[in-house]
Amino acid sequence: MSDLILPRRRLIARAGGLALSLPLLSACDAINEAPPMRKILSLGEKMHFASQRALTDRDALAREFTRADISPVFRPNGTRLPAGKAYAAHAARGFADWRVAVTGLVARPLSLSLADIRAMPQRSQITRHDCVEGWSAIGEWTGVPLRHVLAAAGLKDGARYIVFRCADRIGDADYYESCDLVDALHPQTVLAWSLNRRLLPIANGAPLRLRIERQLGYKHAKYLTGIEAVASLDGIGAGKGGYWEDRVDYEWYAGI
Amino acid sequence: MAARDMPNASASSDQPVNRIQPTRIYRHRLPTRLWHWVNAVTLLVLLMSGLMIFNAHPRLYWGQAGANHDPAWLEIGATRETGFLRVGSLRVETTGVLGRWTDRRGVQQTWAFPGWATIPTRYSLADGRRWHLTFAWLLAIALTLYMLWTVLGGHLAKDLHVRRGEWAPRHIWQDIRDHARLRFPAGEAAARYNILQKLSYIGVIFLLLPLMIATGLAMSPGFNATAPWLVDLLGGRQSARSIHFIAAWLLVLFFLVHIVMVLLAGPVNELRAMVTGWFRLPPGKEGDA
């Protein structure tokens, strides 16, 4: 704790002549960054996760709406167009050669085309997308429930998490996300290829994105290229289970 | 009545009778004192981290959904040179405080609430959420325990219960006039909560704070699946967010009035009472009248 506070004090001393409130503000930020405080601050997420899992039926549905409720504009966020020639080439061909690999702790690894995915049982749902920033938008999604895909691949006993690999990079790393099996097998957890009865726009994650309706928007990985069943999230990215979780310490469990 | 211990109305202030030892009463029991201070810290952290979360999307809507393309009833934003707050069609320039302000390194920022009002001081939605979602538990657990103690431990019946006569409009009006003229009760009357105090404490403990928790939970997509009726009852997720914001400022308003009242009623005595429990009845110039 003291390693964090001391350099700040020195900084403040050097700055000199600053208003009296500055040491107070710096002290607040030093508390925010101190490792013991980070531990305390992660308690909230653990308690919300445990209590929501305890109180909520594992198949309890997120609220579904009617077509009259659909937002006039479904605001995209995060990557709006993945960089690189490979994605541009896929987009130019209408994603005809796009494949999604299902790998990891599965009995039968799969490589699915969009045609394969559309040939599986489909689900349409009009749900509210809640961004961590605070806004919400309602849209109609169509795709294959992830549990059908996982059933086709055959989850092995050791599998505890599903990791979602994406074609978009932000800064120097690929976007990725993960969830536990309760959310992975939830009936509304869908690999969606359609938004509002049209092919998914590029800004919203074409050709395929995850819908994980009981969690916040950053969990809904876009531009899906891979689905991997794993026993542990250690060793994947920085080990916290997602791009934003690794970088800015967003909650891995984003049900709140 | 303890009026015989009190200087009566005819006694002028320079008479020795005023130096009679003030009556001490045990006013705040331990659960009240503990909850008061835990709550003070918790609410401050929740307010400041809440303002950070608001900064991520400084617009408020009514209904289930709402994003940048939808009409916002409240917005804090920035133009090229100014900051502004807009509520409905009313727009106020707030440069320097809201929407556009200068941080401690002298850099212009266009986040809605300034760094001195948020946790942490630099923009971090992730950290703001960590503080907010953790301290929300402290608020909820402490409030639940305190509500139980208030009801079961007699605090409600003994101190907060509004007696029939106190509901009379004339009585309430009289109390409002006394507050407005800064005439505070002395002697025995100061030992009891007046009607405005009772209503504001009951309002905060049993309405405003539970409303904060309910509207907070209604914003959780996970809890929406647990209890869909809650978000519907509050008029949708974005309505819940708007109510959460309004109720937070009502708590700030309560806090400001509370502080003014403490300062006017005698800050040392009031603070000592909330720390030790023991309150000195102010010897009134007007007796118990």
Boltz contact constraints between the chains, C-beta under 6 A:
constraints:
  - contact:
      token1: [A, 22]
      token2: [B, 104]
      max_distance: 6.0
  - contact:
      token1: [A, 25]
      token2: [B, 121]
      max_distance: 6.0
  - contact:
      token1: [A, 29]
      token2: [B, 120]
      max_distance: 6.0
  - contact:
      token1: [A, 29]
      token2: [B, 121]
      max_distance: 6.0
  - contact:
      token1: [A, 32]
      token2: [B, 120]
      max_distance: 6.0
  - contact:
      token1: [A, 32]
      token2: [B, 127]
      max_distance: 6.0
  - contact:
      token1: [A, 41]
      token2: [B, 130]
      max_distance: 6.0
  - contact:
      token1: [A, 41]
      token2: [B, 134]
      max_distance: 6.0
  - contact:
      token1: [A, 43]
      token2: [B, 134]
      max_distance: 6.0
  - contact:
      token1: [A, 44]
      token2: [B, 133]
      max_distance: 6.0
  - contact:
      token1: [A, 44]
      token2: [B, 134]
      max_distance: 6.0
  - contact:
      token1: [A, 44]
      token2: [B, 137]
      max_distance: 6.0
  - contact:
      token1: [A, 47]
      token2: [B, 137]
      max_distance: 6.0
  - contact:
      token1: [A, 52]
      token2: [B, 222]
      max_distance: 6.0
  - contact:
      token1: [A, 55]
      token2: [B, 226]
      max_distance: 6.0
  - contact:
      token1: [A, 56]
      token2: [B, 225]
      max_distance: 6.0
  - contact:
      token1: [A, 56]
      token2: [B, 226]
      max_distance: 6.0
  - contact:
      token1: [A, 60]
      token2: [B, 225]
      max_distance: 6.0
  - contact:
      token1: [A, 62]
      token2: [B, 225]
      max_distance: 6.0
  - contact:
      token1: [A, 63]
      token2: [B, 224]
      max_distance: 6.0
  - contact:
      token1: [A, 63]
      token2: [B, 228]
      max_distance: 6.0
  - contact:
      token1: [A, 71]
      token2: [B, 65]
      max_distance: 6.0
  - contact:
      token1: [A, 73]
      token2: [B, 69]
      max_distance: 6.0
  - contact:
      token1: [A, 75]
      token2: [B, 67]
      max_distance: 6.0
  - contact:
      token1: [A, 75]
      token2: [B, 68]
      max_distance: 6.0
  - contact:
      token1: [A, 128]
      token2: [B, 64]
      max_distance: 6.0
  - contact:
      token1: [A, 128]
      token2: [B, 65]
      max_distance: 6.0
  - contact:
      token1: [A, 130]
      token2: [B, 221]
      max_distance: 6.0
  - contact:
      token1: [A, 133]
      token2: [B, 56]
      max_distance: 6.0
  - contact:
      token1: [A, 133]
      token2: [B, 57]
      max_distance: 6.0
  - contact:
      token1: [A, 134]
      token2: [B, 56]
      max_distance: 6.0
  - contact:
      token1: [A, 134]
      token2: [B, 57]
      max_distance: 6.0
  - contact:
      token1: [A, 135]
      token2: [B, 57]
      max_distance: 6.0
  - contact:
      token1: [A, 135]
      token2: [B, 67]
      max_distance: 6.0
  - contact:
      token1: [A, 136]
      token2: [B, 65]
      max_distance: 6.0
  - contact:
      token1: [A, 136]
      token2: [B, 237]
      max_distance: 6.0
  - contact:
      token1: [A, 136]
      token2: [B, 238]
      max_distance: 6.0
  - contact:
      token1: [A, 137]
      token2: [B, 65]
      max_distance: 6.0
  - contact:
      token1: [A, 137]
      token2: [B, 67]
      max_distance: 6.0
  - contact:
      token1: [A, 138]
      token2: [B, 65]
      max_distance: 6.0
  - contact:
      token1: [A, 214]
      token2: [B, 221]
      max_distance: 6.0
  - contact:
      token1: [A, 214]
      token2: [B, 222]
      max_distance: 6.0
  - contact:
      token1: [A, 214]
      token2: [B, 225]
      max_distance: 6.0
  - contact:
      token1: [A, 215]
      token2: [B, 221]
      max_distance: 6.0
  - contact:
      token1: [A, 248]
      token2: [B, 126]
      max_distance: 6.0
  - contact:
      token1: [A, 249]
      token2: [B, 126]
      max_distance: 6.0
  - contact:
      token1: [A, 250]
      token2: [B, 126]
      max_distance: 6.0
  - contact:
      token1: [A, 255]
      token2: [B, 222]
      max_distance: 6.0
  - contact:
      token1: [A, 256]
      token2: [B, 220]
      max_distance: 6.0
  - contact:
      token1: [A, 256]
      token2: [B, 222]
      max_distance: 6.0
